[in-house]
Amino acid sequence: MNINILLVVASLLLGNMAFADKNMQGTNQPTSQILLEATQSWDGTPYKAYPEGQPELSILKISIPANSTLKWHQHPVPNAAYVLSGELTVEAKEGGKSIRIKAGETLAEMVDIIHRGKTGNTPVELVVFYAGAAGTPLSR
């Protein structure tokens, strides 16, 4: 009889320990959050096919001083930016469209459309991911 009680108590304890362990694991699980999925740039222009050739991925960390205006430029390949700090206004040369992004936000960049970025009173740091082809410039 004592053995039966001991077995019941042991099984209850082991079951509770397994339940507690399972709950603890649940709180330390990896998570993921989609920051951006886009088939078009921020101004609504659809992305075209990727360039021909060997795929090449590039990730740049870009720092832009406060109160700066970048030169007009365009990108021949799709790219996306994530703002680490500061605020950036991106404006298209033609049509006058613009968008302001700040720390923690993403931007699906324009492809083959001339644009530039402007900072405000604080510097901007962003990470930009380019999906292109080997030998293709990231900007021109």
N, C-alpha and C positions, 0 to 999 in steps of 0.2 A: 504494500500500500504506500509506503514512504517513497518507494522508487517511482510509482505512478505520479505522485504529487510533484516530485522533483522533476520528472520529465515534462509535466504540464507547465510548471513555473519556468523551466529552461526554455521551452518552446515559445512561451509568451515573451520572455526577455529577448530572445534572439529575433523574434518577429518585430518587436518594437525597435530594436537596434537597426534592423535592416530598413524599416520604414523611415527612421530618423536619418540614416545614411542616404537613402534615396532623396529625401527632401533637401538635405544639405547640398547634394550634387546639383539639384535643380537650380539653386541660387547662384552657382558659379559656372553656368553654362555659357559658352560663347554666344554672342548675338551678332547679327548683321542688320544693317539698315541701308536700303538703297538711297543713295544721295542724289542720283540723277540717272534717268533713262530718257533718251531723246532720239527722235528720228528727224528732228529739225533744229535749227539754231534758235536762239532766243527771240529773234524777230519773225519767226514763222517760216523761214526759208527751208524747204526740205533738203536733207543731205542727199548727195548723189553717191554713186558707187565709189568704193575705195580706189586709190591709185593702183595701177598695175605694178607687178614686181614683188620682190621679197618684202613681206610685212616688217615694219620696224616700229616699235613702241618707244616713245620718249616721254620722260616725266621731268619737268623743270620746276624748280622753286624760284620764283621771280620776286624780287624786292623792288618796289617803286617808291622813291622819296615823296614826302608830303608836297602838296602844291605843285605837282608835275603833270605835264601833258605828254603822252607818248606820241611818236610820229605816226602819221597815217600808215597803215600796213594792212596786209591780208594774209590769210593762211590757206595754203592749197590742200590741207588735209583736215579731217574732223578733229576737234579737240574740245576738252572740257576743263574748266577751272574750278578750283575750290579755294575760297578766300580764307586764309588763316587769320589775318588781322587787317583792320582798317576798312575803308569803303572805297569802291571804285565805280566810276561812271563810265560806261562803254557807249560810244555813239557811232552811228553809221555816217559816212561822209555824205551819201546821197539819201534824201528822204527825211533826214532829221530824227530818225528813231534813236532812242537811247534807253538805257536801263542802268539802275544803280544796284550794286550787290555789296553786301557787307560780310563781315566775319561769320563763318559757319554756313554761308550760302554757296550754291554752285551756279555755273553758267555754261550752257551749251554754246560754244563760240560759233561765229560766222565763218563760212568757208567761201573763199573767192569773192568776198565783199569787203571793200575798203572801210576800215574803222580805226578807232583809237580809244585809249583809256585815259581818264583823268582822275587824279587823286584829290582829296580835300586837304584838311589841315593835319592829317595824320598819315604816316607812311602806310603802304599796303604790302602785304606778303601774301602770295598765292601759289598754289601748286597747280600746274597745268599738265594734263595728260594728252599727248598727241598720238593718234593712230594713223601712221602713214606708211610709206614704202622707203626702203633703203635708197639713199641718195636724193630724196626729195627734201627741199628746205622746209623748215617749220613755219617761217614767215618770209614775206618779201615786200 
